[in-house]
Amino acid sequence: MPQIETVYSPSLIEHYSLGGKTVVVADVLRATTSMCVAFAHGITHIVPLVSIYETILYKPQNYITAGERNGQKVEGFEKGNSPFDFMDHDIKDKPLAITTTNGTQAIHASLAAANIYIGAFVNLQAVANKLLAEGQDTIILCAGWKNKFNLEDTLFAGALAGLLYNSGFEMNDDASIAAEALYHTAQNDLTAFIKKSAHAQRFERMGIDRDIDFCMQLDIYDFVPTYVDGKIVI
Ligand code: MLT
């Protein structure tokens, strides 16, 4: 039976063997949610980048550039990292280069895996269906916040781990068991629970808390963005 493991922070990934496994990268607030939104609105592919400098280099190649640091849009880029930034018609049929504080870093921390999928609450069931169909050992990597644990990605990990476990995956690691238990505690009012998180409070201070309600929606998309050779595609 395939195994599920959960990793609470990119800084812990070095302790796991990724070879032959699938990694699901989750940065629910907001990078992986916004990536799903971008695909739903016609982006052709996404190049996730570690640094602002690398991202700027995509401008002359007619990429839309996007990024944030500490939740704030990077000056000079066309878009920040809000899901609402990727609902404009101007992104249709264009490629996107993006750098974010945690999400794109987590993707780069996963490069040794056989498959890298982009997960968020907005495509939770689609990710679960794909993992169940493929039956590979799976690591759920929480992007966290600057290598620290965060609530929102852990809740996503718990929700996904529960779906996989209920359909026959083995779940023996303490991190998945704890994440699933936390999800059960929170699931009746996920948004209220998430609003206690440090990142949600950061959003409130910045006046962008409408993003939280958007990112907490379940299963509005039925595709799984996948990282292949430097690009995310659907
Ligand atoms: C990140 O990648 O760090 C996050 O998505 C931050 C954000 O909310 O923009």
Residues whose N, C-alpha, C, O or C-beta is under 5 A from the ligand:
A	BS01	MLT	D27 L29 R30 A31 E68 G71 N81 T100 T101 N102 G103 T104
